[in-house]
Amino acid sequence: MHALSEGWRTVLTCLVGVLTLVGIMTRPFRLNEATVALAGAAILLLFGLIRPADALLTLARDWNTFFFFLGMMALSGLVEVAGLFDWLAVQSARLAGRSAARLFLNVFILGTLISMFLSNDATALILTPIVYLFVSKLRLPVLPFLFACTFIADTASFLLPISNPINVIILARFPLDLLTFLRLLFLPSLVVIAINIGVFFLLYRGQLKGSFDPRLLPTAGATVRHRAYFNYTCVVLALVAAGYVTAAATRFPLSLVAMGGATVLLTGALYWRQITLRKLSTSISWSIFVFIAGMFVVVRAIEDTGLTTLFGHWLMYLSSGTILGAVLVGAAGSALGTNLVNNVPMAAIMTAALGSVEGAPLGTQHAFVASTILGCNLGPNLTTVGSLATVLWLLILRQRNIDVSGLDYFKVGLLVTPLMLLGGALTIWLLLR
C-alpha cells in the first residue's frame, strides 16, 4: 500500500509538473507565465505533494536569486532615469561617423557592455526603445538594429556570472569561482558574439550600405536630464562593476552587491528628486518573482520523486561519460528545453538533474555546467518563447507598430543560433580537453 501510495504520489506530481510546463508554453485563457507557475505550486501544496516546510525551505535557499533579480531591475531602472543609456546611444552613433554599418557594429558593442554589467534584460528592454528612436531619426532601416538588440542581449549574457540571472540560478547549485567561470565561458562568449555579428552583417548587408546625417542626432548634453545625478550614476556603476568582480572572485553573494548599488543609486535619485518610489516600482517586473518562486516549488516537488536524478543519469548515459558528449548533450538539451518551456524553468530543471553528476570527474561536471549555461543563455535566440525578455521585446515593437511574427523571428534565429551553439560548445570542449 505504501509503495502504491508513493507511486501515485510520483504520478500526480509529474502530472502537475507537466501541466504546469504545458501551461507556460501555451498560456491558456491568456494567463501569464507567473499565474500558471503559481497555480502549479498551489496544487502541489493543496494535495500534499510537497510539504509547506519544504517549499519554504526551497525559496529561502534561493534568496540570492530573488534579491539579484530585484537589485538588477532596480539598478537598470535608476540608470535609465539618469539618461545614461540615451547618452551611450548618442555616443555610439557619433563614433560611427556617417556609416550605417559602423553604427550597427556599435549597437552590438553597446549591447555587449550593457549585458555584461547590467544583465541581458537591461539590453533587451531598455536599449531597444532607445535604439529604435535614434535609428528612426537617422532614417535607417530599423529591423536590423532591433534584432541586434534582442540577440546580443542573450549572446553576451554569459561573459560574467552577473550578465544573466539564469547564471545565478545555475551557479547557486554549482558554485564556480570567477577564474573558473571565465576560463570555461569567457572565450566561448567571444566566439558566439563574433558569430552573431558576422552572420547578421551577412544577413543585413544590403540594408547596411547606406549612411546617415549625424546632424539629425540630439547633442550628448540633451540626453543628460540632471548633470549631478548623471555623474553620480556613472561613479556608482563603476563601483558596482568592481563590486561584482570582487564578489564573484570571493563567492560573496552577488545579490548583496546589486541591492547595495540600487540602494545607493536610489538615495541619489531621491535626493535630486529624479524619481519616486512609486515610479521605480513600475519599472520592476514583480510577476517574475512569482514565476520563479512557483517554478522552484514545482521543480523541488519533482526532484523529491527522484525523477530529476533519473534524468541526470540519462544525460550521463547520452554523453557516454566523455567531455565532448557532456558538452553537446548539455548545450543541445538545455537549448531545446528553453524553447519548449522558457529558460527559467529549464535552468531549474537542469540544475536539479545535474545533481547526479556531482560524483563524476571534475572535467565532466564542468562540461555539463558550462554547456547548460551556454544552452540556457543562447537557446532563447531561436524562438520568441525562450525567455521573458524576448516576449517583452516583441511587446515594445508592437507598441511602435512593428509586427515581427514568431515565424519571422524563427527564420533569423535558425540562421544564427545553431551556429552559435555549436561554436560555443566546441570552444568549451577544446578548453576542457
C-alpha positions in Angstrom: 0.0 0.0 0.0 2.9 2.3 0.9 4.5 1.6 -2.5 1.3 2.2 -4.3 0.8 5.5 -2.5 4.3 6.5 -3.4 3.7 5.5 -7.0 0.5 7.6 -7.2 2.4 10.5 -5.5 5.0 10.3 -8.2 2.4 10.1 -11.0 0.4 13.1 -9.6 3.5 15.2 -9.1 4.7 14.6 -12.6 1.2 15.3 -14.0 1.1 18.6 -12.2 4.6 19.4 -13.4 3.9 18.6 -17.0 0.6 20.5 -17.0 2.5 23.5 -15.5 5.1 23.4 -18.2 2.5 23.0 -20.9 0.6 25.9 -19.4 3.7 28.1 -19.5 4.2 27.1 -23.1 0.6 27.6 -24.3 -0.7 30.2 -21.8 -4.4 29.1 -21.9 -7.1 31.7 -21.4 -4.3 34.3 -21.9 -2.9 33.5 -18.5 0.6 34.8 -17.9 3.5 32.6 -17.0 3.6 33.7 -13.4 -0.1 32.7 -12.8 0.5 29.3 -14.4 3.6 28.6 -12.3 1.8 29.8 -9.1 -1.2 27.6 -9.8 1.1 24.6 -10.3 2.8 25.2 -6.9 -0.5 25.8 -5.2 -2.0 22.5 -6.5 1.1 20.6 -5.3 0.7 22.2 -1.8 -3.1 21.7 -1.7 -2.8 17.9 -2.5 0.1 17.4 -0.1 2.5 16.5 -2.9 5.1 18.8 -1.3 5.2 19.9 2.3 4.9 23.6 3.0 8.1 23.5 5.0 10.0 22.0 2.0 8.5 24.7 -0.3 9.5 27.5 2.1 13.0 26.0 2.6 13.4 25.9 -1.2 12.5 29.5 -1.6 14.7 30.5 1.4 17.6 28.6 0.0 17.4 30.6 -3.3 17.2 34.1 -1.6 20.3 35.2 -3.6 18.4 34.7 -6.9 15.4 36.7 -5.9 17.4 39.6 -4.5 19.6 39.6 -7.5 16.6 39.9 -9.8 15.3 42.8 -7.7 18.6 44.6 -7.5 19.3 44.3 -11.2 15.9 45.5 -12.2 16.1 48.5 -9.8 19.6 49.3 -11.0 18.5 49.3 -14.6 15.5 51.5 -13.9 17.6 54.0 -12.0 20.3 54.1 -14.7 17.6 54.7 -17.3 16.3 57.7 -15.3 19.8 59.2 -15.4 19.7 59.2 -19.2 22.9 57.1 -19.4 21.6 54.7 -22.0 20.5 57.6 -24.2 23.9 59.2 -23.8 25.7 56.0 -24.7 23.5 55.5 -27.8 24.3 59.0 -29.0 28.0 58.5 -28.5 27.8 55.2 -30.4 26.1 57.0 -33.3 28.6 59.8 -33.4 31.6 57.4 -33.2 30.1 55.6 -36.3 30.7 58.8 -38.4 28.1 58.5 -41.2 28.3 54.7 -41.7 25.2 52.6 -41.1 27.4 49.5 -40.9 29.7 51.0 -38.2 26.6 52.1 -36.3 25.3 48.5 -36.5 28.6 47.3 -35.1 28.5 49.9 -32.3 25.0 48.7 -31.3 26.4 45.2 -30.8 29.3 46.6 -28.8 27.0 48.7 -26.6 24.6 45.8 -26.1 27.5 43.6 -25.1 28.7 46.1 -22.5 25.2 46.6 -21.0 24.5 42.8 -20.9 27.9 42.2 -19.4 27.4 44.5 -16.4 23.7 45.1 -16.1 22.2 41.8 -17.4 20.6 40.8 -20.7 17.2 42.2 -19.6 18.5 45.7 -19.5 19.8 45.4 -23.1 16.6 43.9 -24.5 14.1 46.0 -22.6 15.8 49.4 -22.2 18.2 49.6 -25.1 15.6 48.5 -27.7 13.3 51.6 -27.5 16.3 53.9 -27.4 17.9 52.4 -30.5 14.5 52.4 -32.3 14.2 56.2 -31.5 17.6 57.1 -32.7 17.7 54.8 -35.8 14.3 56.2 -36.8 15.6 59.8 -36.5 18.6 58.8 -38.7 16.2 57.4 -41.3 17.8 54.0 -41.4 16.1 50.6 -41.6 15.1 49.8 -38.1 14.6 46.0 -38.1 18.3 45.0 -38.3 19.1 47.2 -35.4 16.2 45.9 -33.3 17.2 42.3 -34.0 20.7 43.2 -32.9 19.4 44.5 -29.6 17.5 41.3 -28.7 20.1 38.8 -30.0 23.1 40.4 -28.4 21.2 40.6 -25.1 21.4 36.8 -24.8 24.5 36.2 -26.9 26.6 38.3 -24.5 24.8 37.1 -21.3 27.5 34.7 -20.0 30.6 37.0 -20.2 30.3 37.3 -16.4 28.2 35.5 -13.8 26.0 38.6 -13.4 25.3 39.0 -17.1 22.1 36.9 -16.9 20.0 35.9 -13.8 20.0 32.4 -15.3 23.7 32.2 -14.5 22.9 32.9 -10.8 20.2 30.2 -10.7 22.6 27.6 -12.1 25.7 28.7 -10.0 23.6 28.7 -6.8 23.7 24.9 -7.1 27.1 24.5 -8.8 29.3 27.4 -7.5 32.2 28.3 -9.7 34.8 30.8 -8.7 35.3 33.7 -11.0 38.5 32.4 -12.6 36.9 29.0 -13.4 33.8 30.7 -14.8 36.0 32.9 -17.0 38.2 30.0 -18.0 35.2 28.0 -19.1 32.9 30.6 -20.6 34.7 33.9 -21.5 36.3 32.7 -24.7 33.2 30.8 -25.8 31.3 34.1 -25.2 33.6 36.0 -27.5 33.3 33.3 -30.1 29.5 33.3 -30.2 29.4 37.2 -30.2 31.7 37.1 -33.2 29.5 34.5 -34.9 26.4 36.6 -34.1 27.9 39.8 -35.6 29.3 38.0 -38.6 26.0 36.3 -39.6 24.0 39.5 -39.0 26.3 41.5 -41.2 25.9 38.9 -44.0 22.1 38.8 -43.4 21.6 42.5 -43.5 24.4 43.6 -45.7 22.1 45.2 -48.3 20.4 47.4 -45.6 23.7 48.5 -44.1 25.3 50.1 -47.1 23.8 53.5 -46.5 24.9 56.5 -44.5 23.2 58.9 -42.2 23.3 62.6 -41.3 24.8 63.0 -37.8 23.2 66.4 -37.5 19.9 64.6 -37.0 21.1 63.3 -33.7 20.5 65.2 -30.4 23.5 66.5 -28.7 25.0 64.4 -25.9 24.1 67.0 -23.4 20.5 66.9 -24.3 20.2 63.3 -23.2 21.5 64.2 -19.7 18.5 65.0 -17.6 20.3 66.1 -14.4 24.1 66.5 -14.6 24.8 65.9 -10.9 22.7 62.7 -10.8 24.2 61.6 -14.2 27.8 61.9 -12.8 26.7 60.2 -9.6 25.3 57.3 -11.5 28.5 56.8 -13.5 30.5 56.7 -10.3 28.1 54.3 -8.6 28.0 52.0 -11.6 31.8 51.8 -11.7 31.9 50.8 -8.1 29.1 48.3 -8.6 31.0 46.7 -11.6 34.2 46.5 -9.4 32.0 45.0 -6.6 30.6 42.4 -8.9 34.0 41.2 -10.0 35.2 41.1 -6.4 32.1 39.3 -5.2 32.4 36.7 -8.0 36.0 36.2 -7.2 35.4 35.7 -3.4 32.0 33.9 -3.8 30.3 36.8 -2.0 26.5 36.9 -2.7 26.0 38.9 -5.9 22.6 39.9 -4.8 24.0 42.0 -2.0 26.2 43.9 -4.4 23.1 44.5 -6.7 20.9 45.5 -3.9 23.6 47.7 -2.3 24.2 49.5 -5.6 20.5 50.0 -6.2 20.1 51.4 -2.7 22.9 53.9 -3.2 21.6 55.0 -6.6 18.0 55.3 -5.2 19.4 57.5 -2.4 20.9 59.9 -5.0 17.7 59.8 -7.2 15.5 60.7 -4.3 17.9 63.4 -3.1 17.9 65.1 -6.6 14.2 64.4 -7.0 14.7 62.3 -10.2 12.3 59.5 -9.2 9.7 58.5 -6.7 9.3 55.1 -5.1 6.1 54.6 -7.0 7.7 55.3 -10.3 10.6 53.0 -9.5 8.2 50.2 -8.6 6.6 50.4 -12.1 10.0 49.6 -13.7 10.2 46.3 -11.8 8.5 43.3 -13.2 7.1 41.9 -10.0 5.5 38.9 -11.7 8.9 37.4 -12.4 9.3 36.7 -8.7 6.0 34.8 -8.6 7.0 32.9 -11.8 10.4 31.9 -10.3 9.0 31.0 -6.9 6.3 28.8 -8.5 8.8 27.1 -10.7 11.3 26.4 -7.9 8.5 24.8 -5.9 7.3 22.7 -8.8 10.9 21.5 -9.6 11.5 20.8 -6.0 8.5 18.5 -5.8 9.6 16.7 -9.0 13.1 16.4 -7.6 11.7 14.8 -4.4 10.2 12.0 -6.6 13.7 11.1 -7.8 12.9 11.7 -11.5 15.3 14.5 -11.9 18.0 12.2 -10.6 17.0 9.7 -13.3 17.0 12.5 -15.9 20.6 13.3 -14.8 21.6 9.7 -15.1 20.1 9.6 -18.6 22.1 12.7 -19.5 25.2 11.0 -18.3 24.3 7.9 -20.4 23.8 10.0 -23.5 27.1 11.8 -23.0 28.9 8.4 -22.9 30.9 9.8 -19.9 33.0 11.9 -22.2 33.7 15.7 -22.0 32.6 16.2 -25.7 29.4 14.2 -25.1 28.7 16.2 -21.9 29.1 19.5 -23.7 27.0 18.5 -26.7 24.2 16.9 -24.6 24.1 19.8 -22.1 24.1 22.5 -24.7 21.6 20.9 -27.0 19.3 19.7 -24.3 19.1 22.9 -22.4 18.7 25.0 -25.6 15.8 22.8 -26.8 14.2 23.0 -23.4 14.3 26.8 -23.3 12.2 26.9 -26.4 9.7 24.5 -25.1 9.2 25.8 -21.5 11.2 29.0 -21.2 14.8 29.3 -19.9 13.9 29.9 -16.2 12.2 26.6 -15.6 14.7 24.8 -17.9 17.6 26.2 -15.8 15.8 25.0 -12.7 15.2 21.5 -14.2 18.8 21.2 -15.4 20.3 22.2 -12.2 18.2 19.7 -10.3 19.1 16.9 -12.8 22.8 17.7 -12.8 22.9 17.0 -9.1 23.5 13.4 -10.1 26.8 14.3 -11.9 28.5 15.6 -8.8 30.3 12.2 -8.4 31.6 12.4 -12.0 35.1 13.6 -12.9 35.6 17.3 -12.5 36.0 17.8 -16.2 32.7 16.2 -16.9 31.0 18.3 -14.2 32.4 21.5 -15.6 31.4 20.4 -19.1 27.8 19.9 -18.1 27.6 23.1 -16.0 29.2 25.3 -18.7 27.2 23.8 -21.5 24.0 24.2 -19.6 24.7 27.9 -19.0 25.5 28.2 -22.8 22.3 26.4 -23.8 20.0 28.3 -21.4 21.5 31.6 -22.5 21.7 31.1 -26.2 18.6 28.9 -26.7 16.1 31.8 -26.4 17.6 33.3 -29.6 15.9 30.5 -31.6 12.2 31.4 -30.9 10.2 34.2 -29.3 9.1 32.0 -26.4 12.6 31.1 -25.0 12.8 34.0 -22.5 10.5 36.6 -21.0 12.9 39.3 -22.2 12.2 38.3 -25.8 8.4 38.4 -25.2 8.7 41.9 -23.8 10.9 42.9 -26.7 8.1 41.9 -29.0 5.6 44.0 -27.0 7.9 47.0 -27.3 7.9 46.6 -31.0 4.2 46.2 -31.3 3.7 49.4 -29.3 5.6 51.1 -32.1 3.5 49.4 -34.8 6.3 47.0 -35.8 5.0 43.4 -36.2 7.6 40.7 -36.0 5.8 37.3 -36.2 7.1 34.2 -34.5 7.9 32.8 -37.9 9.9 35.9 -38.9 11.9 35.6 -35.6 12.5 31.9 -36.1 13.8 32.4 -39.6 16.5 34.7 -38.2 17.1 32.6 -35.2 17.5 29.4 -37.2 20.3 31.0 -39.3 22.5 32.1 -36.3 21.5 30.2 -33.2 22.6 26.6 -34.2 26.0 28.1 -35.4 26.5 29.9 -32.1 25.6 26.8 -30.0 27.9 24.7 -32.0 30.7 27.2 -31.9 30.3 27.8 -28.2 30.1 24.1 -27.3 33.2 23.2 -29.3 35.1 26.0 -27.7 34.2 24.8 -24.3 35.2 21.3 -25.3 38.6 22.5 -26.5 39.2 24.4 -23.3 38.4 21.2 -21.2 40.4 18.8 -23.3 
